């Protein structure tokens, strides 16, 4: 606006300039303002209900989520969906602390412990046991919870801050009670500010033994990366587990990291179970690695050689971290080159699923993309679900007893380990290729970029269940949706006085 | 407005320089950590790497916001060509962000992200220098007319 000539005529250029400014800034401003999240909100108010073609989708959005609407059963609160009362078979107190973690070998990193260790204590119980865990938060500033990853337990015991409970503040406690109905390898971890607390070590393993089988040659291996250092059970580099020559070993590997983990076994082996579900008719595998999704587990069976040597299990592609299973002084040769990954889509023998996925009551799409935008006013490149950013994400609505099919699709450029709480789903197909092996049950499924999986499950566990990416920083970047049963509501809120922040 | 335009253009150019410096800082930080036995996977704590954090803030905050502001300011400078060159800068910045997405799908596209950065830099410098030059010419022409 300098110069003498400019004052004479209000030029069209200025009008055009104002119009262009508005055209450029208003949409950005609207997007920014729309992305702002209230200080506290319920996940029930978030996004939009997706009825998956089943009943309930009358078009009304405002009141359907868990409210006492005509025709739907009276609302049940998640607080009522607890584990059984009575005398527990196993009772444990777990004390969470924010304190340095000392790795095997002496290195200390900032993090979190449970009963002064990380990983926390291994909980080992029998199938059908009633477990009672008292969580005490001694010093975790943000508050904490325990989520029982992979256990299909009653909703109130699921340990998700702001959905099934309030985060336990410093000085507080919370009791979890549930019956371990399915044997297998599980883990527990914080679901409050989980992207930081799990990374920092606030987790442990849970093993449920079937009746009559306990500790028979079991080796547990929790693989975790602390501050850039990959470890097995908190030990960097090479660790050893004792086993007699000729012994049959069941190795339970748990990937507590965010990245996929390639497990390579230095001998012929079988995959006995995936995500705490037995593989039917497992065949011998040689020269192939097993890839575990972030949060996923696999039980691998192999025999220690009779000649006194040991078996090396390489954890991760770089060869820096390994577990050697065998006699104390047994030599363990390096793991040879592998030809590729074991494909669980065609591994093992087919068996009945126990339900008919063709008779699906609901069909959902969970399509993951990536685009620039705002979440809570902060610009970034965020994950999208069905084209939209958090919190404009679907609430997958089901009724108890529904057979549910879901298509998990990823065109975001990165792999996502998708984790559905409270349920196991079976993989039906990948990129149109039907599953041809053992029923492949998962609670955590790696969906690589470009892949599309069809999964199915029976909605048999009422509640509000997270369905999210277990690369936990991705969840914190908005890759979170929920599965909700009609008629169930939660009194807990994200944010609020408890400062609930599950991701 | 002209001086605002000029300042914004040079802020963008400086931003590109900061982006180049931060990406090198990020890369050498990772090399240093891996040399020390660290692993670089999805478990990598990006927030602990200053270079990556600077690149994120610069690439999604400072540079695009400055480019947007430059384009808006351009309309009020009343200098012929100011809008055109601001639009060019803005367009190249949009392309730069689009190339990030393309590079997630196909890493080799990342090379174009590096090359396009030079285009943003040169265009921003050109726009900033040009407006100084054109303004001075303009003033002289008016002085002559007034005389």
Interface residues (C-beta under 8 A of the other chain):
Chain A: X1 X2 X3 X4 X5 X6 X11 X13 X14 X16 X17 X18 X20 X21 X24 X25 X28 X199 X225 X227 X228 X229 X230 X236 X257 X258 X259 X260 X294 X316 X318 X320 X370 X371 X372 X379 X380 X381 X412 X413 X414 X415 X449 X471 X473
Chain B: X1 X2 X33 X37 X38 X39 X40 X41 X42 X43 X44 X45 X46 X56 X60 X61 X68 X71 X72 X74 X75 X76 X78 X97 X100 X101 X104 X105 X138 X139 X142 X146
